[in-house]
Amino acid sequence: MFSIQQIHLLQKVIDTIEERIKEEIKPDELAKISGYSPFHFYRVFHEHIGYTVMDYVVKRKLQHALFELVNGKKVIDIALEYGFETHSGFTKAFKRVFGSPPNLYRLHCPTSFPPKLDLMNFRQKEVGGIVMQPKIVQKTGFTIAGKTYKSRLDNVFYTRDAPAFWDQRIAPEEAIETMLYEQLAPKKHGEYCVNLNARETDNTFTYLFAVDCDHDDAKLPKGLKKLHIQPATYAVFNIPPVDVDRFVPAIKGTWKFILEDWLPQSSYEVDEQGYDFEYYDERCHDWLYEKITMEIYVPIKEKDKV
């Protein structure tokens, strides 16, 4: 656990990066701001933020660059402004971080300015690292199938309403997961957790643990439920990569960050016609990765202009 003093020192570094986002930023200069030796600073920064110092600097530069890109600025002008010497250098860095070229990714970029990062806020929410800007994705309709589980929670209408859900979650039996893959044979690996409750229901909380159902006419084994999710636009958040014992708190903390910080500061609101859901693929397997992560999908629409 990091001390309050360490968090304040790291916040000074984070704030300096934001203030100098268009300048050349050297890691040794940031170490001086923290008051630590370079070696100790790099270790503390990586352990707390979840990225190496320069990985974080590049990610933040690119997220600010994205905001300018989506607002019509030319790639070459943005590249030079943020310290990338060439158009191709900017594009390579962009593809390395986001997996696609800038002109494609701007179609999936939030239209709002990257929010200021508050480390104390992340600590209080037990996020376990930094939640970066989400990717905006337009998904076509798809069908999933799985088993429902019930728990008693007051006033729970959506997964996003209940980070406390994770304190009482009934973990799906491994046999159910194995059976879903054997019976439904989805084309890709990944599990969904979707809240099925409607607003008129009582204080039971029902969620669906499911996988892709690629064939709509597939006959389901007894006791399983099929759900078709309509086309929607989603903000997709990755929780910070964390140790397995911090996984559940990180999911809860990321939900709280989305609801209490990101949504109010963004140009979006929740699209109540859609389902929010959690998605787990191989990246949450602690036997494959030292630190694990998952995705949260929140259906969104542009806020009404006042």
C-alpha positions as CSV (number, residue, x, y, z in Angstrom):
1,M,0.0,0.0,0.0
2,F,1.3,3.4,-0.9
3,S,1.5,6.2,1.6
4,I,-0.4,9.5,1.3
5,Q,3.0,11.2,0.9
6,Q,3.9,9.0,-2.0
7,I,0.6,9.6,-3.7
8,H,1.0,13.4,-3.3
9,L,4.5,13.2,-4.8
10,L,3.3,11.1,-7.8
11,Q,0.4,13.5,-8.3
12,K,2.9,16.3,-8.7
13,V,4.6,14.3,-11.4
14,I,1.2,13.5,-13.1
15,D,0.3,17.2,-13.0
16,T,3.7,18.2,-14.4
17,I,3.2,15.8,-17.3
18,E,-0.2,17.4,-18.0
19,E,1.2,20.9,-17.9
20,R,4.0,20.0,-20.2
21,I,2.1,17.6,-22.4
22,K,3.3,19.2,-25.7
23,E,6.9,19.5,-24.5
24,E,9.7,17.0,-24.5
25,I,9.5,15.2,-21.1
26,K,12.6,13.4,-19.7
27,P,12.2,10.7,-17.0
28,D,15.1,12.0,-15.0
29,E,13.4,15.4,-14.7
30,L,10.3,13.8,-13.4
31,A,12.3,11.8,-10.9
32,K,13.7,15.1,-9.5
33,I,10.2,16.4,-9.1
34,S,9.3,13.4,-7.0
35,G,12.4,13.7,-4.8
36,Y,13.4,10.1,-5.4
37,S,16.4,8.6,-7.1
38,P,15.7,7.7,-10.7
39,F,15.8,4.0,-9.9
40,H,13.4,4.2,-7.0
41,F,11.1,6.7,-8.8
42,Y,10.7,4.4,-11.9
43,R,9.9,1.4,-9.6
44,V,7.3,3.4,-7.5
45,F,5.7,5.0,-10.5
46,H,5.3,1.6,-12.3
47,E,3.9,-0.1,-9.3
48,H,1.4,2.6,-8.5
49,I,0.4,3.8,-12.0
50,G,0.6,0.5,-13.8
51,Y,2.8,1.8,-16.6
52,T,6.4,2.7,-17.0
53,V,7.1,6.4,-16.8
54,M,7.6,6.9,-20.5
55,D,4.8,4.5,-21.5
56,Y,2.5,6.7,-19.5
57,V,3.8,9.9,-21.0
58,V,3.3,8.6,-24.5
59,K,-0.2,7.3,-23.7
60,R,-1.2,10.7,-22.3
61,K,0.3,12.6,-25.2
62,L,-1.6,10.4,-27.6
63,Q,-4.9,10.8,-25.7
64,H,-4.5,14.5,-25.9
65,A,-3.6,14.2,-29.5
66,L,-6.7,12.1,-30.1
67,F,-8.9,14.9,-28.8
68,E,-7.4,17.3,-31.3
69,L,-7.7,14.7,-34.1
70,V,-11.4,14.1,-33.5
71,N,-11.9,17.9,-33.6
72,G,-10.5,18.2,-37.1
73,K,-6.8,19.0,-36.7
74,K,-4.4,17.4,-39.3
75,V,-2.3,14.4,-38.2
76,I,1.0,16.0,-39.2
77,D,0.3,19.2,-37.3
78,I,-0.7,17.2,-34.2
79,A,2.4,15.0,-34.5
80,L,4.8,17.9,-34.5
81,E,2.9,19.7,-31.8
82,Y,3.2,16.7,-29.4
83,G,6.9,16.1,-30.1
84,F,6.8,13.4,-32.7
85,E,9.3,14.3,-35.4
86,T,7.4,12.8,-38.3
87,H,4.0,11.7,-39.4
88,S,5.2,8.1,-39.6
89,G,6.7,8.3,-36.1
90,F,3.5,9.5,-34.7
91,T,1.5,6.8,-36.5
92,K,3.9,4.0,-35.4
93,A,3.6,5.1,-31.7
94,F,-0.2,5.4,-32.1
95,K,-0.5,1.9,-33.6
96,R,1.7,0.4,-30.9
97,V,-0.5,1.9,-28.1
98,F,-4.0,1.6,-29.6
99,G,-3.5,-1.1,-32.2
100,S,-4.8,0.9,-35.1
101,P,-3.8,4.0,-37.2
102,P,-4.9,7.5,-36.0
103,N,-7.5,8.1,-38.8
104,L,-9.2,4.8,-38.0
105,Y,-9.1,5.2,-34.2
106,R,-10.6,8.7,-34.2
107,L,-13.8,7.1,-35.3
108,H,-13.8,5.4,-31.9
109,C,-12.5,8.3,-29.8
110,P,-14.4,10.1,-27.0
111,T,-15.3,13.6,-28.1
112,S,-14.6,15.1,-24.7
113,F,-11.3,16.4,-23.4
114,P,-9.2,13.8,-21.5
115,P,-10.2,14.3,-17.8
116,K,-7.5,15.3,-15.2
117,L,-6.2,12.3,-13.3
118,D,-6.7,12.4,-9.5
119,L,-4.6,9.7,-7.8
120,M,-6.2,10.2,-4.4
121,N,-9.6,9.6,-6.1
122,F,-8.3,6.4,-7.7
123,R,-6.9,5.3,-4.3
124,Q,-10.2,5.9,-2.5
125,K,-12.0,3.9,-5.2
126,E,-9.4,1.1,-4.9
127,V,-9.0,1.0,-8.7
128,G,-5.5,-0.3,-8.5
129,G,-4.0,1.9,-11.1
130,I,-5.0,4.5,-13.8
131,V,-8.1,4.1,-15.9
132,M,-7.3,5.5,-19.3
133,Q,-9.8,7.1,-21.7
134,P,-12.2,4.5,-23.1
135,K,-12.6,3.4,-26.7
136,I,-15.9,4.2,-28.3
137,V,-17.3,1.2,-30.2
138,Q,-20.3,0.7,-32.3
139,K,-21.4,-2.9,-32.0
140,T,-23.9,-4.7,-34.1
141,G,-26.5,-6.8,-32.4
142,F,-25.3,-10.2,-31.1
143,T,-26.7,-13.1,-29.1
144,I,-25.3,-14.7,-26.0
145,A,-26.5,-17.6,-23.9
146,G,-25.7,-18.9,-20.4
147,K,-26.9,-19.4,-16.9
148,T,-28.7,-16.9,-14.6
149,Y,-27.7,-16.3,-11.0
150,K,-29.6,-14.5,-8.3
151,S,-28.6,-12.5,-5.3
152,R,-30.5,-10.1,-3.0
153,L,-29.4,-6.4,-3.4
154,D,-31.5,-3.4,-2.8
155,N,-32.4,-1.0,-5.7
156,V,-30.2,-2.7,-8.3
157,F,-31.4,-2.1,-11.9
158,Y,-28.2,-2.3,-13.9
159,T,-24.7,-3.8,-13.3
160,R,-23.4,-0.2,-13.1
161,D,-25.7,0.6,-10.2
162,A,-24.1,-2.0,-7.9
163,P,-20.3,-2.2,-7.5
164,A,-21.4,-3.9,-4.2
165,F,-22.6,-6.7,-6.5
166,W,-19.0,-8.0,-6.4
167,D,-19.2,-8.5,-2.6
168,Q,-22.1,-10.9,-3.0
169,R,-21.4,-12.3,-6.5
170,I,-22.1,-16.0,-6.9
171,A,-19.2,-17.2,-8.9
172,P,-20.2,-19.5,-11.8
173,E,-19.1,-23.0,-11.3
174,E,-16.2,-24.1,-13.5
175,A,-18.4,-26.9,-14.8
176,I,-20.9,-24.4,-16.1
177,E,-18.2,-22.5,-17.9
178,T,-16.9,-25.7,-19.4
179,M,-20.3,-26.8,-20.4
180,L,-21.1,-23.5,-22.1
181,Y,-18.0,-23.8,-24.3
182,E,-18.7,-27.5,-25.1
183,Q,-22.4,-27.1,-25.9
184,L,-22.4,-23.7,-27.7
185,A,-18.9,-23.8,-29.3
186,P,-18.5,-20.0,-29.6
187,K,-16.0,-18.9,-32.2
188,K,-14.1,-16.7,-29.8
189,H,-13.2,-17.1,-26.1
190,G,-14.9,-14.7,-23.7
191,E,-17.5,-14.5,-21.0
192,Y,-20.2,-11.9,-20.4
193,C,-21.8,-10.8,-17.1
194,V,-25.1,-9.0,-17.8
195,N,-27.6,-7.7,-15.3
196,L,-31.1,-8.8,-16.4
197,N,-33.2,-6.9,-13.9
198,A,-35.9,-4.4,-14.9
199,R,-37.0,-1.4,-12.9
200,E,-40.2,-3.0,-11.8
201,T,-38.5,-6.0,-10.2
202,D,-38.0,-6.5,-6.5
203,N,-34.7,-6.4,-4.6
204,T,-33.3,-9.6,-6.1
205,F,-30.4,-9.1,-8.4
206,T,-30.2,-11.4,-11.4
207,Y,-27.3,-11.6,-13.7
208,L,-26.5,-13.7,-16.8
209,F,-23.1,-15.5,-17.1
210,A,-22.9,-16.2,-20.8
211,V,-20.8,-16.8,-23.9
212,D,-21.4,-16.0,-27.5
213,C,-24.3,-17.9,-29.1
214,D,-23.3,-17.8,-32.8
215,H,-26.3,-19.7,-34.1
216,D,-29.6,-18.1,-33.3
217,D,-31.4,-21.4,-33.9
218,A,-29.1,-23.3,-31.6
219,K,-31.0,-25.5,-29.2
220,L,-30.0,-24.7,-25.6
221,P,-29.5,-27.3,-22.9
222,K,-32.1,-27.2,-20.2
223,G,-31.6,-24.4,-17.6
224,L,-29.9,-22.0,-19.9
225,K,-31.1,-18.6,-21.1
226,K,-30.6,-16.8,-24.5
227,L,-30.3,-13.1,-24.7
228,H,-30.1,-10.9,-27.9
229,I,-28.4,-7.6,-27.4
230,Q,-29.4,-4.9,-29.8
231,P,-26.9,-2.7,-31.8
232,A,-25.5,0.1,-29.6
233,T,-22.6,2.5,-29.1
234,Y,-20.4,1.6,-26.1
235,A,-17.7,3.3,-24.1
236,V,-15.3,0.4,-23.4
237,F,-13.1,0.6,-20.3
238,N,-10.2,-1.6,-19.5
239,I,-9.6,-2.0,-15.7
240,P,-5.9,-1.3,-14.8
241,P,-3.8,-4.6,-14.9
242,V,-3.7,-5.8,-11.3
243,D,-2.6,-8.8,-9.2
244,V,-5.4,-11.4,-8.9
245,D,-6.1,-10.5,-5.3
246,R,-6.9,-6.9,-6.4
247,F,-9.1,-8.0,-9.3
248,V,-12.5,-7.6,-7.7
249,P,-11.8,-4.3,-6.0
250,A,-10.4,-3.0,-9.3
251,I,-13.6,-3.9,-11.1
252,K,-15.7,-2.2,-8.4
253,G,-13.4,0.9,-8.4
254,T,-13.5,1.2,-12.2
255,W,-17.3,1.1,-12.1
256,K,-17.3,3.9,-9.5
257,F,-14.9,5.9,-11.5
258,I,-17.0,5.6,-14.7
259,L,-20.2,6.6,-12.9
260,E,-18.9,9.3,-10.5
261,D,-16.1,10.8,-12.6
262,W,-15.9,9.9,-16.3
263,L,-19.6,10.1,-17.3
264,P,-20.3,13.5,-15.5
265,Q,-17.3,15.1,-17.2
266,S,-17.9,13.6,-20.6
267,S,-20.2,14.6,-23.4
268,Y,-22.1,11.3,-23.0
269,E,-24.9,9.8,-20.9
270,V,-25.9,6.2,-20.4
271,D,-28.2,4.9,-23.1
272,E,-30.9,3.3,-21.0
273,Q,-32.2,1.2,-23.9
274,G,-29.0,-0.8,-24.0
275,Y,-27.4,-3.4,-21.7
276,D,-24.2,-2.6,-19.8
277,F,-22.0,-5.7,-19.4
278,E,-18.6,-6.9,-18.2
279,Y,-16.5,-9.0,-20.6
280,Y,-13.8,-11.4,-19.6
281,D,-11.3,-13.0,-22.1
282,E,-7.9,-14.6,-21.8
283,R,-6.4,-11.5,-20.2
284,C,-8.2,-12.3,-16.9
285,H,-6.5,-15.7,-16.6
286,D,-4.0,-15.4,-13.8
287,W,-2.2,-18.6,-14.9
288,L,-1.3,-16.8,-18.2
289,Y,-0.6,-13.3,-17.0
290,E,1.2,-11.8,-14.0
291,K,-1.4,-9.0,-13.9
292,I,-4.9,-9.4,-15.2
293,T,-7.6,-7.2,-16.6
294,M,-11.1,-7.2,-18.2
295,E,-13.5,-4.8,-20.0
296,I,-16.6,-2.9,-19.0
297,Y,-19.0,-1.9,-21.7
298,V,-21.3,1.0,-21.0
299,P,-24.0,1.9,-23.6
300,I,-23.9,5.6,-24.3
301,K,-25.4,8.4,-26.4
302,E,-24.5,12.0,-26.8
303,K,-25.9,14.3,-24.1
304,D,-28.6,16.7,-25.2
305,K,-27.2,20.1,-26.0
306,V,-28.6,22.7,-23.6
